[in-house]
């Protein structure tokens, strides 16, 4: 499948689903290449077989970056609830050359992440879910579930747009502010316990934080990081090619 054709179809589908299902899509554009690279930071391993999980892949822009880092013995499970995105992902597994090369090691699950069960834990989890759009109890449930299916020492990477909760809180109702505050508290609990680093991706629409957690080992440290482009970051601020 020609890259440009794939890209154009992805944007059309993403924009259509944004208009019809913003609550579960959560963005006006697919993740940019620098955000994709940051989310896939911990996919590559040391040559041993690894189990990778991606939840909320949308049209698969981050999936492409994940596939590029898969080792020859790694497997990838993809969990997506939106039926239109699931259909698009299935098509890419059949028609996209880079995806077809690993199709025998990729399993696509059309299910809510909270209902996704596995017999074996995962070594690396990447989430594209728009957590700031969900009820507080759903966010807590998702984070707990992802921790539960992560192996000892597994990484969990997810993103949120810079300043999104603060900006929304200035314009929304009291009830909505309470929801956003609760989501912030739920995220902070997980970050305080497990976070090992974060990336500030300024060259994205909108700019985004990518949080990296290591589950089951020593709790994350409290490094202050350095300020690049107005954001504190512990790894790299992706602003240039």
NORRAVEN-V926184 format. One record per pair of residues at least 4 apart in sequence whose ideal C-beta (glycine too) atoms are under 6 Angstrom apart, sorted by the first residue. I is the first residue (numbers start at 0). GAP is how many residues later the second one is. If there is no record, write none. Layout:
BEGIN
I:GAP ; I:GAP
END
This chain:
BEGIN
0:5 ; 0:94 ; 0:95 ; 9:20 ; 9:49 ; 12:46 ; 12:75 ; 13:16 ; 13:45 ; 16:4 ; 16:8 ; 16:67 ; 17:4 ; 17:7 ; 17:10 ; 20:4 ; 22:110 ; 25:104 ; 25:107 ; 28:176 ; 29:29 ; 29:31 ; 30:4 ; 30:5 ; 30:30 ; 30:31 ; 31:172 ; 33:167 ; 33:169 ; 33:204 ; 34:166 ; 34:169 ; 34:173 ; 35:25 ; 35:26 ; 35:29 ; 37:161 ; 37:163 ; 37:172 ; 38:23 ; 38:87 ; 38:118 ; 38:171 ; 39:25 ; 39:26 ; 39:29 ; 41:82 ; 41:113 ; 42:9 ; 42:23 ; 42:26 ; 42:81 ; 43:25 ; 44:5 ; 44:26 ; 48:24 ; 49:24 ; 49:73 ; 50:24 ; 50:71 ; 50:72 ; 51:24 ; 51:72 ; 52:24 ; 52:69 ; 52:72 ; 53:9 ; 53:12 ; 53:24 ; 53:72 ; 54:24 ; 54:58 ; 54:72 ; 54:74 ; 55:71 ; 55:72 ; 55:73 ; 56:6 ; 56:21 ; 56:23 ; 56:71 ; 57:27 ; 58:29 ; 59:29 ; 59:32 ; 61:66 ; 66:35 ; 69:4 ; 69:32 ; 74:30 ; 75:30 ; 76:30 ; 77:30 ; 78:30 ; 78:34 ; 78:37 ; 79:5 ; 79:6 ; 80:31 ; 85:24 ; 88:19 ; 90:4 ; 91:4 ; 91:7 ; 92:6 ; 92:10 ; 101:4 ; 108:7 ; 110:4 ; 110:5 ; 112:29 ; 113:27 ; 113:31 ; 117:31 ; 120:28 ; 120:29 ; 120:30 ; 121:27 ; 121:28 ; 121:32 ; 122:28 ; 122:31 ; 123:31 ; 124:21 ; 124:25 ; 124:31 ; 125:31 ; 126:31 ; 130:8 ; 131:32 ; 131:51 ; 133:4 ; 133:5 ; 135:43 ; 135:46 ; 135:47 ; 138:44 ; 138:47 ; 139:46 ; 142:47 ; 145:10 ; 146:68 ; 149:4 ; 149:65 ; 151:64 ; 152:63 ; 152:64 ; 153:61 ; 154:59 ; 155:57 ; 155:59 ; 156:55 ; 157:53 ; 158:49 ; 158:51 ; 159:49 ; 160:45 ; 160:47 ; 161:45 ; 161:47 ; 162:4 ; 164:15 ; 164:19 ; 167:4 ; 167:12 ; 168:8 ; 168:11 ; 171:4 ; 171:5 ; 186:4 ; 187:4 ; 189:4 ; 190:4 ; 192:26 ; 193:19 ; 193:20 ; 193:21 ; 193:26 ; 194:16 ; 194:18 ; 194:25 ; 195:16 ; 195:18 ; 195:24 ; 196:15 ; 196:37 ; 196:38 ; 197:11 ; 197:13 ; 197:36 ; 198:11 ; 198:34 ; 198:36 ; 198:37 ; 199:31 ; 199:33 ; 199:37 ; 200:7 ; 200:37 ; 201:5 ; 201:27 ; 201:35 ; 201:37 ; 202:35 ; 202:36 ; 203:4 ; 222:11 ; 224:7 ; 224:8 ; 224:9 ; 226:5 ; 227:5 ; 227:9 ; 228:8 ; 228:10 ; 232:4
END
